[in-house]
């Protein structure tokens, strides 16, 4: 690496050696000293010697060129720009085109986009060499400059606000992550070189004092960072480096929260982790896809974004590169998949931007492909490095870490209002607890949510015995079957039809499950028929499968399937339709190996309403299918 760096420092010497020296002895002496310092990799002393050289001889063009080269390669771009400009002022007409390249790169990295655009065009027009690195990078810089010139003419509204002393400290606070209800914030804090996780909760809409997350996760020997919390707050995926059980320099780990306590984290293992650098995990809202950054072979650039999916056996599949839809020949970092499951925010220095790394967003279309990444715009992005953006579940705020002026420490966490056209897709969530109806005791219940439009399981997990709590995300636009079940209990179902006019209000439930006993009644809220028809619609399969499983797991249970209607229409017709619908469920159960002697069915028409038939909504409640336990 150092050899390559030194070569790049000295590439102009090959061109100019013997062609330009200084007639001022002191200037030449200091220039020669600088070459010796470069051979020793002592760049600070080389810069000092060159500064003295050009002071002694202000016409020493090559000393200015080399001064610009060293400062550019050590990312002191303002000093590089000044040195290159001085060199050009001493004779631009005979200057090597690569001098314009160096100046353009320095201008791009200081936000001087108009001049950078002018100078990179000079390089492209006049460079006659065949160095592919120069040619490819110049093409990228041209796109960056063209984009940046337009971007700063149409700035986004951007007013970052420090999260305050309640969250930030005199230490480095960074990498925020937040649960879907917006109530818990987890972030990294670096104290004297040791990275640990801290957590804060919202109390009366204010963040309380952060506390260390868990001594099961935080360690004094190793660093923990770059985490992703699942929307329900129960799974923490994070990066652990140089651990005894690691497969590479950095690996991805997970810890599960049971009740109020976090479990011992474990390495996700191969093939997700590799002998290379695997870091910066981002878990999808349904918990089945993990996005992360790796420099493993098979990528498009140095660091790419990859994904791995959870298989039916509970192991993670071989990771796949997100491909040229997201990755570039350069570097991509800090992916964040919003709880909408379709909007990916990430940083990149490969897509057209304003210099260094910018933040981009891409959306997953209906065919499963990522749309072309979209720059977040100026001044959210600048010539500095922007990275590590997350967006609140409601899509209104962006959170990031930076060392902006006026902060509390080395790096603080900030938030800003998201531009309307950069927001993720709208979501809501269902949050609640599951209890035994008789005793009030918390239950370990399975919560399953299926999007009936595409038959995708959006959530499938168990509540804790200690708290009975759950939280699941539901993107707006879906029609969701919700089911809560526990051994020895009747299941509870809900239906959430979230059209685009939905107001984003979350659903908060207290679910009281009833034990299996004769006379207990369950409304099947996800059994569907067309108007005045009795053929089961495909969307009914999810609920029917749950009923089949209940009967197969409890072979002593017999049920009566009941059909009901509202009071619109002829009484006899309503009774007949309700009977036909009950029989349709009966027939389905028979087809799925439930014994006929355990089943009966009956149509009650409009005789057993559960709401007044005075509104469309109430009549919809009365049009239902249910079952009652008839025998144990």
Legacy VTK file of the C-alpha trace (Angstrom):
# vtk DataFile Version 3.0
C-alpha trace
ASCII
DATASET POLYDATA
POINTS 632 float
0.000 0.000 0.000
2.757 2.423 0.941
4.677 1.553 -2.186
1.637 2.384 -4.315
1.173 5.636 -2.409
4.796 6.620 -2.889
4.601 5.822 -6.588
1.577 8.072 -6.952
3.421 10.841 -5.142
6.303 10.608 -7.530
4.668 9.967 -10.885
5.347 13.534 -11.968
9.055 13.130 -11.255
9.301 10.715 -14.169
7.929 13.422 -16.420
9.823 16.377 -15.112
13.100 15.030 -13.813
15.906 16.740 -15.623
13.423 19.035 -17.305
12.773 21.301 -14.362
14.937 22.095 -11.413
15.270 25.253 -9.398
18.010 27.758 -9.982
17.660 28.716 -6.346
20.043 26.491 -4.437
18.083 26.499 -1.162
14.875 25.625 -3.024
16.531 22.694 -4.785
18.128 21.498 -1.556
14.756 21.422 0.241
13.164 19.703 -2.756
15.846 16.985 -2.615
15.241 16.614 1.136
11.553 16.098 0.434
12.394 13.156 -1.847
14.373 11.497 0.929
11.527 12.026 3.417
9.113 10.441 0.945
11.304 7.375 0.677
11.038 7.108 4.482
7.226 7.509 4.319
7.592 10.691 6.381
4.985 12.788 4.617
4.779 15.578 7.184
8.465 16.409 6.839
8.225 16.065 3.046
5.425 18.662 3.000
7.439 21.002 5.247
10.478 20.712 2.975
8.406 21.385 -0.156
6.711 24.370 1.480
10.120 25.816 2.223
11.245 25.031 -1.333
8.404 27.015 -2.968
8.929 29.814 -0.466
12.547 30.051 -1.549
11.587 29.809 -5.243
7.934 30.762 -5.977
8.488 29.780 -9.650
9.374 26.158 -8.820
6.375 24.558 -10.546
7.236 20.934 -9.927
7.616 21.521 -6.170
4.064 22.915 -6.183
2.868 19.877 -8.158
4.388 17.435 -5.721
3.088 19.442 -2.782
-0.393 19.166 -4.283
0.067 15.437 -4.876
1.055 14.660 -1.311
-1.742 16.758 0.213
-4.301 15.216 -2.124
-3.267 11.670 -1.294
-3.339 12.431 2.450
-6.784 14.035 1.972
-5.716 17.583 2.816
-7.688 18.772 -0.182
-7.713 22.524 0.507
-3.913 22.580 0.639
-3.753 20.377 -2.463
-6.067 22.688 -4.372
-3.947 25.708 -3.457
-0.708 23.986 -4.508
-2.113 22.742 -7.850
-3.541 26.170 -8.606
-0.150 27.768 -7.988
1.436 25.204 -10.297
-1.039 25.960 -13.090
-0.506 29.687 -12.683
3.141 29.067 -13.533
2.233 27.602 -16.920
-0.954 25.688 -17.662
-0.368 25.322 -21.390
2.468 22.832 -20.967
1.156 21.124 -17.846
0.639 17.356 -17.822
-3.142 16.606 -18.030
-2.903 14.651 -14.805
-2.303 17.930 -13.021
-5.865 18.928 -13.977
-7.056 15.570 -12.684
-5.417 16.174 -9.304
-6.854 19.681 -9.115
-10.351 18.511 -10.083
-10.301 15.776 -7.438
-9.221 18.323 -4.803
-11.934 20.755 -5.881
-14.596 18.056 -5.855
-13.620 17.121 -2.304
-13.904 20.716 -1.135
-17.254 21.427 -2.782
-15.826 23.600 -5.565
-17.951 21.811 -8.155
-17.979 24.300 -11.047
-14.203 24.523 -11.200
-13.892 20.762 -10.688
-16.191 20.212 -13.678
-14.085 22.530 -15.823
-10.792 20.911 -14.883
-11.906 17.279 -15.162
-13.104 18.062 -18.682
-9.651 19.437 -19.510
-8.101 16.201 -18.289
-10.514 14.003 -20.262
-9.923 16.026 -23.428
-6.127 16.071 -23.230
-5.100 12.841 -21.517
-3.544 10.529 -24.114
-2.406 7.787 -21.791
-4.006 4.381 -21.319
-4.118 4.167 -17.512
-7.589 2.695 -16.932
-7.667 3.837 -13.296
-7.318 7.469 -14.359
-9.806 7.121 -17.191
-12.476 5.346 -15.133
-12.099 7.627 -12.120
-12.199 10.720 -14.336
-15.462 9.489 -15.856
-16.892 9.027 -12.357
-15.713 12.489 -11.264
-17.345 14.022 -14.333
-20.694 12.490 -13.337
-20.214 13.630 -9.743
-19.504 17.200 -10.800
-22.420 17.335 -13.212
-24.761 15.985 -10.532
-23.412 18.275 -7.790
-23.692 21.461 -9.870
-27.398 20.749 -10.369
-28.005 19.483 -6.826
-26.833 22.639 -5.088
-29.217 24.660 -7.250
-32.170 22.722 -5.795
-31.337 22.212 -2.120
-33.457 20.069 0.173
-34.767 21.601 3.368
-32.394 20.331 5.991
-32.140 21.413 9.618
-30.326 18.817 11.748
-31.241 18.903 15.441
-29.064 17.409 18.163
-30.945 14.785 20.196
-29.662 16.584 23.258
-27.844 15.761 26.438
-30.425 13.095 27.276
-28.909 10.931 24.515
-25.526 12.401 23.641
-22.506 12.525 25.918
-18.959 13.821 25.961
-17.976 10.535 24.313
-18.580 9.344 20.749
-22.261 8.405 20.269
-23.214 6.926 16.907
-25.011 4.219 14.877
-28.573 4.750 16.148
-31.321 2.166 15.639
-34.962 2.363 16.687
-37.886 -0.009 17.247
-41.017 0.141 15.077
-43.082 1.884 17.746
-40.428 4.593 18.060
-40.189 3.983 21.799
-36.691 2.445 22.164
-33.394 3.776 20.802
-30.215 1.687 20.791
-26.866 3.197 19.803
-23.122 2.687 20.119
-20.974 4.644 22.551
-17.178 4.627 22.524
-15.596 5.210 25.921
-11.798 5.205 25.950
-11.633 3.000 22.877
-14.252 0.464 24.014
-17.486 0.316 22.005
-20.659 -0.739 23.800
-24.417 -0.513 23.223
-26.671 1.818 25.158
-30.465 1.996 25.212
-32.928 4.794 25.909
-36.715 4.655 26.160
-39.275 7.351 25.489
-41.164 8.461 28.585
-43.840 11.117 28.051
-42.429 11.706 24.554
-38.918 12.408 25.942
-35.864 10.148 25.824
-34.696 9.024 29.248
-31.068 8.648 30.317
-29.369 5.889 28.305
-28.145 2.830 30.163
-25.814 0.011 29.051
-27.851 -2.478 27.049
-26.780 -5.747 28.660
-23.653 -7.282 30.167
-24.466 -10.358 28.079
-23.772 -8.291 24.938
-21.405 -5.518 26.040
-17.873 -6.638 26.823
-14.702 -4.993 28.065
-12.451 -7.119 25.861
-14.125 -6.634 22.488
-15.909 -3.923 20.556
-19.603 -4.184 19.705
-21.089 -1.899 17.083
-22.945 -1.346 13.819
-26.161 -2.902 15.116
-29.655 -3.440 13.750
-32.661 -3.951 16.011
-35.657 -5.898 14.704
-38.845 -3.796 14.571
-40.311 -5.645 17.561
-37.167 -4.960 19.607
-36.541 -8.651 20.324
-33.534 -9.401 18.094
-30.309 -7.426 18.021
-27.956 -8.127 15.111
-24.529 -6.537 15.556
-20.903 -6.615 14.496
-18.272 -8.212 16.686
-14.594 -8.061 15.722
-11.574 -10.179 16.606
-13.558 -12.532 18.839
-12.328 -16.072 19.614
-15.322 -17.609 17.813
-14.993 -15.320 14.786
-14.542 -16.634 11.269
-12.960 -13.403 10.012
-11.791 -10.034 11.267
-15.398 -8.970 11.871
-18.480 -11.204 12.046
-22.207 -10.736 12.539
-23.824 -11.860 15.792
-27.370 -11.944 17.141
-28.917 -11.792 20.582
-32.564 -12.558 21.420
-34.493 -10.742 24.136
-36.624 -13.009 26.307
-38.837 -11.005 28.625
-36.716 -8.180 29.995
-33.358 -9.898 29.521
-31.055 -10.275 26.523
-29.670 -13.704 25.778
-26.071 -14.660 25.141
-25.158 -13.513 21.600
-24.003 -16.091 19.110
-22.111 -15.994 15.835
-24.412 -16.516 12.845
-21.741 -18.777 11.385
-20.953 -19.815 7.836
-21.944 -19.273 5.123
-23.274 -15.880 6.233
-20.001 -15.032 7.957
-16.732 -15.664 6.138
-12.953 -15.340 6.598
-13.366 -11.796 5.276
-14.884 -8.607 6.752
-18.624 -9.025 7.434
-20.320 -6.140 9.167
-23.108 -3.557 9.389
-26.157 -5.858 9.462
-29.670 -4.622 8.653
-32.589 -6.962 9.330
-35.792 -6.865 7.281
-39.064 -6.250 9.162
-40.217 -9.851 8.720
-36.891 -11.123 10.085
-36.160 -13.334 7.087
-33.609 -11.249 5.163
-30.356 -9.896 6.540
-28.515 -7.223 4.558
-24.873 -6.606 5.415
-21.549 -5.301 4.085
-18.655 -7.546 3.107
-15.430 -7.467 1.141
-15.623 -11.201 0.361
-14.784 -12.405 -3.163
-17.497 -12.200 -5.790
-18.414 -8.570 -5.242
-18.379 -5.656 -7.655
-16.190 -3.324 -5.599
-14.086 -3.207 -2.458
-17.064 -3.343 -0.076
-20.506 -4.398 -1.301
-23.941 -4.926 0.191
-24.997 -8.566 0.356
-28.082 -10.350 1.639
-28.835 -13.711 3.200
-32.268 -15.251 3.737
-33.435 -17.385 6.634
-34.227 -20.935 5.578
-37.003 -23.122 6.923
-34.524 -25.014 9.108
-33.507 -21.836 10.926
-30.111 -21.441 9.227
-29.045 -18.579 6.990
-28.623 -19.259 3.291
-25.495 -18.558 1.223
-25.313 -14.754 0.843
-26.070 -13.150 -2.508
-24.597 -9.917 -3.783
-27.231 -7.240 -4.426
-25.594 -6.757 -7.809
-25.188 -3.675 -10.007
-28.677 -2.445 -9.086
-27.113 -1.338 -5.762
-23.363 -2.035 -5.771
-20.658 -0.302 -7.841
-16.944 -0.863 -8.540
-16.367 1.417 -5.521
-17.621 1.032 -1.921
-21.095 0.695 -0.429
-21.686 0.857 3.315
-24.230 1.148 6.152
-27.389 -0.395 4.653
-30.657 0.294 6.459
-33.872 -1.393 5.380
-36.891 0.551 6.589
-39.725 -1.310 8.352
-41.731 -0.886 5.138
-39.520 -3.716 3.834
-39.005 -1.984 0.486
-36.924 1.159 1.027
-33.166 0.695 1.380
-30.929 3.571 2.516
-27.167 3.153 2.149
-23.957 5.082 1.577
-21.832 4.874 -1.557
-18.945 6.614 -3.249
-19.752 4.930 -6.573
-23.099 6.437 -7.613
-23.101 10.096 -8.775
-22.864 12.324 -5.739
-21.308 15.364 -4.133
-17.946 13.813 -3.271
-16.724 11.147 -0.859
-19.594 8.951 0.382
-23.179 10.091 -0.093
-26.417 8.604 1.215
-28.771 7.048 -1.333
-32.123 5.324 -1.309
-33.556 2.604 -3.511
-36.961 0.932 -3.478
-37.781 -2.701 -4.132
-40.323 -2.894 -6.955
-43.122 -5.432 -7.342
-40.899 -7.697 -9.446
-38.271 -7.996 -6.706
-35.740 -5.650 -8.337
-34.151 -2.577 -6.816
-34.887 0.711 -8.525
-31.969 2.944 -9.547
-30.443 4.502 -6.397
-31.500 8.069 -5.746
-29.155 10.566 -4.101
-30.627 12.108 -0.937
-29.623 15.504 -2.277
-27.868 18.623 -1.019
-27.206 19.623 1.771
-28.057 16.252 3.323
-25.092 15.117 1.249
-21.994 17.303 0.878
-18.371 16.893 -0.163
-17.777 15.320 3.255
-18.543 11.691 4.072
-22.196 11.031 4.869
-23.076 7.596 6.134
-25.152 5.664 8.656
-28.635 7.093 8.064
-31.694 5.433 9.564
-35.292 6.623 9.218
-37.966 6.513 11.925
-40.774 4.011 11.389
-43.295 6.733 10.548
-40.900 8.055 7.895
-40.847 11.612 9.211
-37.342 11.822 10.709
-33.870 10.797 9.636
-31.310 9.952 12.327
-27.562 9.999 11.844
-24.333 10.646 13.722
-21.916 13.487 13.085
-19.460 15.839 14.739
-21.343 19.012 13.796
-20.440 22.259 15.507
-22.104 22.744 18.880
-22.304 19.059 19.808
-21.746 17.511 23.214
-18.857 15.216 22.348
-16.642 13.679 19.710
-19.702 12.556 17.703
-23.387 13.076 18.461
-26.681 11.695 17.173
-28.866 14.118 15.218
-32.266 14.044 13.568
-33.830 15.996 10.713
-37.156 16.187 8.931
-37.168 13.838 5.962
-37.899 15.497 2.598
-41.288 14.384 1.346
-39.873 12.713 -1.784
-37.246 10.791 0.225
-39.611 9.229 2.735
-40.158 5.472 2.891
-43.526 3.896 2.215
-46.104 4.316 5.017
-46.524 1.594 7.626
-48.452 0.905 10.768
-47.993 -1.729 13.423
-49.989 -3.956 15.736
-48.757 -4.086 19.300
-50.172 -5.916 22.254
-50.026 -8.524 24.961
-51.529 -12.002 25.169
-53.070 -13.270 28.406
-55.107 -16.144 29.760
-58.697 -14.860 29.880
-59.453 -16.483 33.222
-56.260 -15.910 35.198
-54.771 -12.861 33.480
-51.402 -14.627 33.286
-49.128 -13.770 30.369
-48.962 -16.432 27.691
-46.266 -17.661 25.352
-48.335 -17.431 22.169
-47.505 -17.688 18.501
-48.265 -14.483 16.589
-48.601 -14.823 12.836
-49.428 -12.107 10.311
-49.942 -12.948 6.646
-50.447 -10.461 3.818
-53.415 -12.008 2.037
-52.640 -10.121 -1.186
-49.369 -11.930 -1.831
-49.571 -14.733 0.796
-46.329 -13.491 2.361
-45.841 -14.091 6.064
-44.926 -10.681 7.472
-44.437 -11.831 11.051
-44.145 -15.206 12.770
-42.797 -15.315 16.306
-43.652 -16.106 19.905
-44.465 -13.788 22.765
-42.512 -13.997 25.990
-43.843 -15.911 29.007
-42.667 -13.007 31.141
-44.393 -10.175 29.292
-46.769 -11.682 26.717
-45.817 -8.793 24.441
-45.439 -8.533 20.688
-45.039 -5.857 18.016
-45.346 -6.429 14.275
-45.061 -4.090 11.300
-47.706 -3.908 8.570
-46.971 -1.782 5.466
-49.943 0.233 4.241
-51.644 -1.244 1.191
-51.878 -4.827 2.389
-54.769 -6.937 3.632
-53.530 -8.789 6.698
-54.697 -11.892 8.515
-53.651 -11.746 12.178
-53.620 -14.825 14.359
-52.638 -15.462 17.987
-52.550 -19.059 19.222
-51.253 -21.042 22.186
-51.344 -24.707 23.158
-54.553 -25.593 24.966
-56.309 -22.396 23.887
-58.632 -21.280 21.117
-56.922 -18.982 18.666
-57.763 -15.301 18.159
-57.938 -13.754 14.694
-58.189 -10.234 13.290
-58.274 -8.775 9.808
-56.589 -5.511 8.897
-57.387 -4.110 5.480
-54.988 -1.187 5.169
-55.819 0.757 2.025
-53.919 3.886 1.074
-56.386 6.144 2.884
-55.496 4.540 6.208
-54.466 7.165 8.775
-51.344 5.373 10.074
-52.833 4.836 13.540
-51.330 1.750 15.197
-53.432 -1.108 16.549
-53.021 -1.769 20.259
-54.503 -5.035 21.502
-55.011 -6.940 24.702
-55.738 -10.499 23.584
-57.448 -12.761 26.095
-57.210 -16.346 24.912
-59.794 -18.819 26.142
-58.968 -22.352 27.107
-60.580 -25.148 25.118
-63.968 -25.853 26.638
-67.473 -26.671 25.465
-69.479 -23.639 24.411
-66.509 -21.417 23.592
-67.055 -19.452 20.359
-64.500 -18.098 17.874
-65.201 -15.679 15.022
-63.159 -16.468 11.913
-62.280 -13.004 10.708
-60.329 -14.115 7.657
-62.893 -16.296 5.892
-63.976 -14.585 2.671
-66.778 -15.013 0.123
-67.968 -12.891 -2.753
-71.283 -11.090 -2.200
-74.230 -13.513 -2.144
-71.939 -16.443 -2.953
-70.610 -19.330 -0.876
-67.415 -20.390 -2.647
-64.414 -19.863 -0.380
-61.995 -17.253 -1.719
-58.258 -18.113 -1.821
-57.496 -15.555 0.909
-59.411 -17.799 3.342
-56.731 -20.503 3.268
-54.561 -18.881 5.961
-57.344 -18.909 8.554
-58.607 -22.335 7.503
-55.116 -23.778 7.902
-55.022 -22.442 11.459
-58.357 -24.120 12.174
-57.157 -27.408 10.664
-54.041 -27.305 12.850
-56.123 -26.619 15.954
-58.285 -29.682 15.275
-55.325 -31.918 14.403
-53.462 -30.889 17.563
-56.541 -31.433 19.749
-58.153 -34.625 18.502
-60.714 -34.636 21.312
-62.323 -31.396 20.084
-65.540 -31.377 18.033
-67.014 -28.178 16.626
-70.106 -26.711 15.043
-69.368 -24.374 12.132
-71.782 -21.468 12.024
-72.727 -19.100 9.211
-74.312 -15.669 9.821
-75.605 -12.792 7.669
-76.885 -9.265 8.176
-80.583 -8.402 7.871
-80.469 -7.144 4.279
-82.614 -9.240 1.906
-85.004 -12.141 2.312
-84.900 -14.005 5.637
-85.061 -17.446 4.013
-82.405 -16.532 1.450
-80.129 -15.303 4.226
-80.588 -18.528 6.182
-79.806 -20.605 3.088
-76.699 -18.537 2.214
-75.362 -18.761 5.771
-75.858 -22.539 5.745
-74.067 -22.877 2.397
-71.109 -20.826 3.679
-70.856 -22.915 6.838
-70.917 -26.054 4.703
-68.096 -24.676 2.517
-65.883 -24.528 5.629
-67.118 -27.984 6.678
-66.170 -29.420 3.272
-62.698 -27.827 3.439
-62.046 -29.463 6.804
-63.157 -32.823 5.464
-60.802 -32.458 2.508
-57.983 -31.830 4.997
-58.511 -35.091 6.895
-60.676 -33.872 9.754
-63.129 -36.670 10.631
-66.775 -35.969 9.770
-67.993 -37.182 13.208
-66.142 -34.231 14.770
-67.895 -31.666 12.589
-71.366 -30.201 12.179
-72.513 -27.058 10.458
-75.510 -24.747 10.632
-76.713 -21.522 9.057
-78.262 -18.984 11.428
-78.979 -16.297 8.859
-79.667 -12.950 10.516
-80.876 -14.365 13.843
-77.688 -13.911 15.886
-76.310 -10.412 15.197
-73.338 -9.142 17.226
-73.978 -5.500 16.259
-76.903 -3.326 15.253
-77.668 -3.562 11.540
-77.729 0.218 11.238
-74.446 0.949 9.404
-72.353 -0.666 6.694
-69.619 -1.339 9.232
-71.985 -3.018 11.674
-73.591 -5.108 8.950
-70.092 -6.206 7.918
-69.521 -7.454 11.489
-72.712 -9.481 11.357
-71.712 -11.174 8.072
-69.377 -13.682 9.606
-68.330 -17.298 9.938
-67.625 -18.731 13.372
-67.352 -22.002 15.214
-68.274 -23.227 18.668
-66.782 -26.139 20.577
-69.539 -28.723 20.862
-67.620 -31.549 22.532
-64.331 -32.245 24.317
LINES 1 633
632 0 1 2 3 4 5 6 7 8 9 10 11 12 13 14 15 16 17 18 19 20 21 22 23 24 25 26 27 28 29 30 31 32 33 34 35 36 37 38 39 40 41 42 43 44 45 46 47 48 49 50 51 52 53 54 55 56 57 58 59 60 61 62 63 64 65 66 67 68 69 70 71 72 73 74 75 76 77 78 79 80 81 82 83 84 85 86 87 88 89 90 91 92 93 94 95 96 97 98 99 100 101 102 103 104 105 106 107 108 109 110 111 112 113 114 115 116 117 118 119 120 121 122 123 124 125 126 127 128 129 130 131 132 133 134 135 136 137 138 139 140 141 142 143 144 145 146 147 148 149 150 151 152 153 154 155 156 157 158 159 160 161 162 163 164 165 166 167 168 169 170 171 172 173 174 175 176 177 178 179 180 181 182 183 184 185 186 187 188 189 190 191 192 193 194 195 196 197 198 199 200 201 202 203 204 205 206 207 208 209 210 211 212 213 214 215 216 217 218 219 220 221 222 223 224 225 226 227 228 229 230 231 232 233 234 235 236 237 238 239 240 241 242 243 244 245 246 247 248 249 250 251 252 253 254 255 256 257 258 259 260 261 262 263 264 265 266 267 268 269 270 271 272 273 274 275 276 277 278 279 280 281 282 283 284 285 286 287 288 289 290 291 292 293 294 295 296 297 298 299 300 301 302 303 304 305 306 307 308 309 310 311 312 313 314 315 316 317 318 319 320 321 322 323 324 325 326 327 328 329 330 331 332 333 334 335 336 337 338 339 340 341 342 343 344 345 346 347 348 349 350 351 352 353 354 355 356 357 358 359 360 361 362 363 364 365 366 367 368 369 370 371 372 373 374 375 376 377 378 379 380 381 382 383 384 385 386 387 388 389 390 391 392 393 394 395 396 397 398 399 400 401 402 403 404 405 406 407 408 409 410 411 412 413 414 415 416 417 418 419 420 421 422 423 424 425 426 427 428 429 430 431 432 433 434 435 436 437 438 439 440 441 442 443 444 445 446 447 448 449 450 451 452 453 454 455 456 457 458 459 460 461 462 463 464 465 466 467 468 469 470 471 472 473 474 475 476 477 478 479 480 481 482 483 484 485 486 487 488 489 490 491 492 493 494 495 496 497 498 499 500 501 502 503 504 505 506 507 508 509 510 511 512 513 514 515 516 517 518 519 520 521 522 523 524 525 526 527 528 529 530 531 532 533 534 535 536 537 538 539 540 541 542 543 544 545 546 547 548 549 550 551 552 553 554 555 556 557 558 559 560 561 562 563 564 565 566 567 568 569 570 571 572 573 574 575 576 577 578 579 580 581 582 583 584 585 586 587 588 589 590 591 592 593 594 595 596 597 598 599 600 601 602 603 604 605 606 607 608 609 610 611 612 613 614 615 616 617 618 619 620 621 622 623 624 625 626 627 628 629 630 631
